[in-house]
Amino acid sequence: MQKNKMFKFEYSYLSLPKKLYSLSKKEKFPKIHITLLNKDLCTKLDLTSNNKKDMINILFNDLNNTKSFSQSYAGHQFGNFTKLGDGRAIIIGELITSDKKRFDIQLKGSGRTPYSRNGDGKATYKSMLREYLISEAMYYLNISSSRSLAVIKTGEKIHRKNIEEGGILARIMKSHIRIGTFEYASFFCKKDDLKALTTYTIDRLYPKINNYKNPPLHLLKTVMEKQIDLVVNWMRIGFIHGVMNTDNTSISGETFDYGPCAFLNSYKPEKTYSSIDHYNRYSYGNQPIIIKWNIARFAESLLPIIHQNQEKSIKLAQSVIDQFDLLWKKKYYEMMLKKIGIQIKDEEGYKLIDELLACMLKNNQDYNNTFHSLSNDYFKQNSSINNLDFVNWKKKWKKNLLKHTTLKKANNLMRIHNPVIIPRNHIVEEAIYQAGKGNINPFKKLIEIISKPYEYKNGLEKFMEPPSANFEQNFQTFCGT
């Protein structure tokens, strides 16, 4: 074991003004025990040991992370602005890999911080299992995401609606800086603090931006493009984040905070499973609208440093936001066309997408299975999509497709962009339920299956089937903290 790699952290974030963080210590727990350790991620992070005992030493030995801290931030939560901060998470350090990449290592659910307010700063074991599974699924689905290094049982019971087992997640991200961090700096700190945060963020995540005449303005443009790419990818696989508050929108373009998230079954743009999203603000179909709204809040935060003249600053920021709709349309339809095997971008292809989605909505078709069936020509065996509307659409699709390519090339393209397996909500819930009862094997089996989501094998049919109508009607997701 190379102890210098295993235990030496950096703390570049602590170079920022002290208003942007608080030094924080994890609580002592009666019986720390790692139930899941991500050995693949250990290798990618150059951690030369994937032994659970060594990992406990990395994560919980105070001598190894004496400068652990929680971040200050604000955020618009369901449209309402509030002052926040890491109420149940601490960054124990920044790990530098051999290829010079920097990652935060964060413990989520490790106890109270200065931002906890009335909370206990802890998390349930089941909710941390859920984040582990979904974040890893997103990674293997080729979606930019935080990753999960380990799930830990704390050995104590915590009080929620019921008494639950306590758990901690060790989470890895390029950075936990979020739009809400900039909102906090802009509204509650000095202009120099906002400048310092902006400079640090650019240097850490997008150093090439320093070559531009107006780095803050180009940061806005870059983050907007990153978030468009991210949410387009969510739409590709039918993912619903569930709580797209500005404090859950990362500057690095990573998906994170997997609370009330879920995956579409039947195609319904208005669908949300979140128990707290009473007005469908964060529904599947609203996600592009919301990310534009969030980017506008980011623009507002940067106004003091985009230009010294406020009117000029607003015009410059607006010039970036005005590009959103056209850029979204271009990237969204490019992605959706690839899902039906077409790389040529034209309005006729756009209409094909719109007509297919309308057909899926009308006939209550499963989103993921429809595209998978199309890409593998399984539609004849799939009675749920073998309807007159779909048959007529398929004739138009094939005619358009053959103008530009062959069916073989189209099928190869579709298989890259249409997963066979997604983490079906009912299967995820059952695996977590069994793990909570002490049987971790179904959970591990599901992790294994979702690690190859684009490969079809015999025996996967169970994991491809949508849930019963009763489950779909009654299923809700929760923050689960």
N, C-alpha and C positions, 0 to 999 in steps of 0.2 A: 504494500500500500504506500502510495506517495503522499505522505501527510501534508506536504506543502500545498498540494492540489486539493486535498480533501478539506482542509480547515482554514485556509487563508481567504478571507473575504475583503472586498473593498467597499468603500462607503462614499462614493462620489456625490450622492444626493445630499449628503450633509454639508457640502460646500455651499449650498443654497441658503438664503436668509432663514433664520430660525423660525419665523412665522409659518413656514411651509412644512414643518414636521415637528414631532416631539419624540424624544428618546423614550422608548417603552421596553418593558421587560415582560416576557411571557410568564404566566402564572405557574406555580408548582402543581403538578397533578399526581394523584395517588399511585397510578400504575400505568405508565406510558407503554403502549404496545403497538407496533406497526403491523397492520393486517394486510396491507397491500404496498408493495414496493415496485416502482416502475423501473425495471432493470434496463430496458431499452433506453429510457431517458438518462439513466445513470451513465451509460456508455456515451451518449451524445454530449453530455456535460463534462466528459473526461473525469468522472468520479471513478477511480480505479478499483473501488470495491463496491459491490452491490449487496453487501451484508447488512442485515437489518440492525444489528448491534452498532456497526459503524455509522449507519445513517442516524440512529438515535443520538450518537455522539456529535454528529455534525449539527443536527437541528436543535438539540436541547442542552448542550454543554455551554453554559454561560461564558466560559473562558474563550470559546470560539467565536462568539458574536456579542462582544461587549458593547457595541454601538447600535444595537437593534433599535428600530424606530418605526413610528406610524406616520402616515402622511396626512396633512391637512388638505381638505378640498371642500368645495360646495357642490351644488348641482340643482338642476331642475328635475324634480321628481313628479311625474305625471303633470308636468307643466308648471309646477309651483317651486319657486326658488327657495333654497334653504341652505344653511351652513352645516357641513357634515364633517367627515374625516374618517380614518380607519378605526371604527368602533370595535372591531373584533379581529384585527389583523395587524401583524407586525412584519416588517422586512428584516430578516436576520442578517442580510448582507447581499452583496453583489458578487456573483461568481464570474470569473473571466475564463473562457475556454481557451484551448490551445490555438484556435483560429481567431483569437482576439474578440470574440463575441461576448457581450456583457448581458447577464441575466439577473433579475431580482429573484431571490428566494424568499418567499413569504409564507408565514404560518397563519392560516385562517382558522379562527376559533380558539385562539390561544389565551384568551382572557381579556380583562378590561384594559382600556387605554385611556388617555386623556379625552378621547372623542366618543367614549361609550355612552355618555349621558346616563339614561336609566337602565341600559342594557347590561348583561353580565359578560359580554364580549366572547361568549362561547358559541359552539355550534353542535348540532346533533350529528351523530355518527352516520345516520342514513343520508342526511343532506350532503355530507362530504363524499360519501360513496357515489352519490348522484353526480356531483361535479367531476369527480375523477372519471367516471364512465363517459359522460357527455363530452368533456374536453378532449379525452383521448379519441373518441369517435370522430370529433370534428377534425382533429389532426390527421387521422387516416382518411377522411373524406376530402383532404386537401384544402381545408379551410384554415386561414390564419387564426391561431387560438393560443391562449394560455395552455400550459400543460400541467399535469399532476404528477408530482414526484412520489408522494406517499400519502396513504390514509392511516391515521393513528387513532386508536382508542385511548381515551384519557383515563379510563378506570373510574369515572364518576358519573353520577346521574344528574341530569339537568332538567329544569322545569320549563316545559312549553305548554301546549294544550294538554299533553300527557307528560308523564315522566319518561325521559329518553336517555339513551346512552350518549355520553359526550364524545365528540370526535374533532379531530384537527386535520386539515388538508395542508400539505406542503405544496405550494403553487409556484410555478416558474413562468416568468414573463420577460420579454425584452425590456419592458418598463411598465410600471403601474401609473404613470402620468396619464391623466384623463382630461377631457374638456372641463370637467368640474374643478380640476387643479388650477386651470387658467381662470376660471370664473372666481375662484377664491382669491387668487393673486390680484385680479383686476378690481374686485369689489371691496376686499378687506385689507389689502396691503398697499404699499407705496408703488409708484410707477417704476422706481428702480428695482423693486422686488419682481415685478412683472417682467422687466427687461432681463433680469438674471435668470428667471425661470425659462424664458424664451431662448436665451443664449444656450443654457444648459441642455434644453430639449433638442435643439438643432444639433449641437455638438455630439450629443449622445446617439440620436436616432437618424438624423439626416444631415450629416456634415457638409454635403455638397451644396446645401442651401446657402451656405456662407458665401458662395461665389455670386449670388444674385445681389442686385442693387438694394432690394428691400426684403431682407430675410423674413421678417414677421409676415409680410403679405404672401411670400412664397410658401411659408409654413402652412398658412391657411389653405392655400391651393393644394399642397401636398396631402394634408390630412383629409381634405374633402375627397380627393381622388382615391386615397387609401380606403376611406370608409365606403365609398361607392363600390369599389372592388369587393370589399368584405360583404356588404349587404346583398349585392348581386349574387355572390356565392351562397349566401343563406337562402335566397330565393331558389337557387338551382336545386337544392336538396330538400326544400320544404321545411326549413328550420324557422321556428318562431322564438326569438330571444325572450320575449315576455316582459322585459323591464328595461326598455331602452332610454333610461334616464341619462342626462348628460354626464353624471358621475360614473356611468357604466359604458362610456364611449371612450375608447383608448386612443391616445395620440399615435401610438405605434401601429394601429390598424389590426389589433388582435381582438378576437372575441373573448370576453371574460365575464365573470359573475353569472354562473349558470344556476340561477335560482328557479324561477317559474318557467323555464324554457320547455319546449316540446317540439314534436315533429308532426307535420300534417299527415293525415290519413286521406280522407276524401278531400278533393280540391275545393276549398272554401276560403276566398280572400279575407272574409271578415273573421276568420277563426282565431280565437285565443283560448288558451286553457288556464290562464292565470286567474287565481281566486281573487286577486286584488285589482284586476283590470276591468272595472265594472262597465266602462263605456267603450271597450275594444280599442283604446288608444294605440296599443302596441300589437294589434292583430297582424297576421301574416301580410296582408295586402297593404297595410299602413306603413310598413317598415321603411320604404323609400321616402315617404312623406316625413316621417319622424327623423330620419338621419339628416335630411335637408334642414329641418328645424333645429336640430342639435348643432349642425355646422354654423348656422346663423348665430347661435349663442356663442360659439367659439369666436366668430368674427367680432361680435360685440366686445368680447373680453380683450381682444387684441387691438381694438381701436386706439387706445392711448399711445401705442407705440408703432402703429402702421405709418402714421404721419402726425406731425406736431399740430397741424391744422385739422380740427375735428371734421369740418365739412369735407375736406379733401380725403381724410381717412375713411369716412363713410362711403364716399364714392369709389375709392379703391377697393374696399372690402366688398361692396355691392357688385363690383365688376367681376369678382370671383364667384360670388353666390349666383349671379345671373347665368353662369356657365353650367350650373348643376343639372337643370332639366334636360338639356341637349346631351350632356355627357352621360347622364343616367340612361336615357333612351337608347343611346348608341351601345353602351356596355351591356345593358340588360338584354336587348334583342340579339346582340352578338352571342351572348351566352345561351339564350333560349334556342337560337337557331342551331347551335352546336348540339343541343339536346335532341334535335330531330335530324342531325346529320348534315346540316347545310352550313357552309362557311362563307358563301356569297351573301353580302348584306344588301338587301333591297326591300322596298316597301311591300312587294308581293310576299316576301318571306315573313315580314312583320305581321301581315294579315293572317298568314298560316298559323302563327303562334296564337294570335288573339282568337281565332276560330277554334283551335284545339282546346284552349283553356275554357272557352264558352261551352264547348261540347262536354268537357270533363265536369264542369259545374252543373250543367243541365242533367247529366246522367249519373251524378254522384260517384264519379270514377276516382279511384285511388291515384293520388298524384305520382308517387314514386313508381308504382307497379305499371302505370300506363306507359311511362317513358321507357321503363325496362322492357316491357313487352314489345314495344315498337322497335327498340334497338336490337332485339333478338328474334323478331318476327314470331313472337309467341301469341300474337293477338288472337289467332284462331282458337287457341286453347283457353284463352282468358275470356270467359263469357261476360264479365262485367264491362268489357270494352268492345265486345263484338256486337255493337249495335249499329243501326242504320246511320246515325250521325257520324260515328267514327269511321265507318266504312266509306262514306262519301268524302269525308275529310282526307282519308288515307289515299284515295285516288288523286285528289288535287296535290297532296304532298308528294307522291311518287312522281307525278308529271313534272312538278317544279324541280324536284331533286335531280332527276335524270338529265335536266338541261345543263347541270354543272358538274356532276360526279357520277359515280357508280354506286349501286346498293352496297357493295362490299366495303368501299371506302367510307360510305356514310355510316354503316354499322360499326366500323372500327372507331369512328369519331364519336358516335353515340355512347359506346361502351366506356369511353374515357370520362364522359361527363354525366352519365346516369348510373348511380350506384345500384347494386343488387340489394344491398342491405343498408338500412338505416336503423338507428336505435328506436324501434317501435315502442310507443309509450307504455303499452300494457306489458311488454316483455321486460322493459327496464324496471317497472314497478315490481314485478314478480321477483326479479333477481335481487333487488334491494330488500324486499320483504324477507326473502330466504336468508340473505346475509345478516339482516338484523336479528334473525332467530338463531344465528350461529353457523349456518350452512353457507359458506362463501363460494362453494364450487360452481353453482349456476352463474354467479356473478363473474367469476374468472372465465367460465366458458363463453359468456357473452362478450367479454373483453377480447377474447381470442377471435371470435367471429367478426366483430366490428373492426378488427385490425386489418381485414382484407375485404373492404366493402364493395369492391368492383369485380370480385371473382365469384363466379357461380360454381357451386359444388352440390352434388346430391346430398339431400338431408337438410338443406337450408330452408325448405318450404315453410316450416313453422315460423321462422324468423322474418319471412316475407309477408305473412298474412296480416291484414289489418285486424283490429280488435272487433269484438262483438259490438252490435249497435248499443247495447246497454252500457258497456264500458265507455264507448265514445261519448255518449250522451252525458254521463255523470263524472267523467274524469276531470280533475282539477289539479293544477300544480301550485306549489307554494314556495315562498322564499325559503322556508325550511331552516331558518337559522336558530 
